[in-house]
Amino acid sequence: MLVTAEWILVGVLIGLPIGFIISSVLSSRKLEDLDTEVQDLRTTRQLLKDEIFKLSNSRKPQPRKKRNYKPKPRNTRKKIWV
């Protein structure tokens, strides 16, 4: 009975660190993927904030250049209807 208890204790002492190492390796991959996704989302958010700020602070459009044309001469005489 004592030999069985010792083997169980040895199995627990060996299995516990190995199980911990395996679970940490598997979860670190998932954590790395989530971190990269968070960074991508933060970058996208910052770009969108910059674009909204740029659009909200837009100035008036520039006026057109002055057109060079001669005005038509105005007829100052009154027309007489007959």
Order of alpha helices (4+ residues) and beta strands (2+ residues): alpha
